Amino acid sequence: MKWQGMGESSCSIARSLAVIGDRLTLLMLRNAYLRTRRFDGFQSQFGITRHVFVDRLKMT
């Protein structure tokens, strides 16, 4: 199943993921639940550059 088609799924978990957003948002929520609290911690765990991560945070 494609990520874009999650909202039409009969699975309640898949539909919930469609509401949350894309994969990076889901990973951010997971890492926050696992007690990552600082920007640098999130950035290093995802392995993306600072400006890409900032741009992504602005979208949420």
LINRAFEN-V455249 format. One record per run of one state. SS is the DSSP state (alpha for helix, beta for strand, coil for the rest). FROM is the first residue (numbers start at 1). TO is the last residue. If there is no record, write none. Layout:
ss | from | to
SS | FROM | TO
SS | FROM | TO
This chain:
ss | from | to
coil | 1 | 2
alpha | 3 | 8
coil | 9 | 11
alpha | 12 | 20
coil | 21 | 22
alpha | 23 | 33
coil | 34 | 38
alpha | 39 | 46
coil | 47 | 49
alpha | 50 | 59
coil | 60 | 60
